[in-house]
Amino acid sequence: MISAIYTFAMTTGANRVIRGARIEHVCGDPSLGPEKDYAYGMRIVRKALHAITVEVPGPTLFDPQVGDIQEPIHAS
């Protein structure tokens, strides 16, 4: 699940949560301009595609802001 309100998504039981940008633009940020907005959206989508390939023990947050491949952050 891609969500700007990732803490809510994790507490409701979503196993893989990708941190989205903003509520009104989950997969991008129009204030960055067209090219940077597209690149940012692609980074979020790539992180989501990576997340579905990783086995997780429970609710796990994947943050597209941190590197290309990141260790998941588990909810506790």
QUIKA-V147131 format. One record per helix or strand of 3 or more residues. SS is the DSSP state (hx for helix, st for strand). FROM is the first residue (numbers start at 1). TO is the last residue. If there is no record, write none. Layout:
BEGIN
ss: (SS,SS)
from: (FROM,FROM)
to: (TO,TO)
END
This chain:
BEGIN
ss: (hx,st,hx,hx,st)
from: (6,16,30,34,60)
to: (11,19,32,51,62)
END
